[in-house]
Amino acid sequence: MKNGRWFDTGLPQGFPDLFGFRHSDGTIFFIECKNEKGRPREDQIRFHKMLTKRSVIHGIARSQEDALKIINERLVGYGF
């Protein structure tokens, strides 16, 4: 960003970094990206709990392999 200021995307607090749609079965998924030591924030944990109650595919990916595993295996809450 030219001036380096943060901007508001309009998404709720705790919304995961990535989200998408599985064409194979019409389901949506959410991926929170973290490094090896990264921990979810409290607002991310609240969002995770809301997704878990609804059995939505989501999880924490610490690698590309984790992200693909969450999506392909339809995992709910992986890594939380």
Secondary structure, 3 states (H helix, E strand, C coil): CCCCCCCCCCCCCCCCCEEEEECCCCEEEEEEECCCCCCCCHHHHHHHHHHHHCCCEEEEECCHHHHHHHHHCCCEEECC
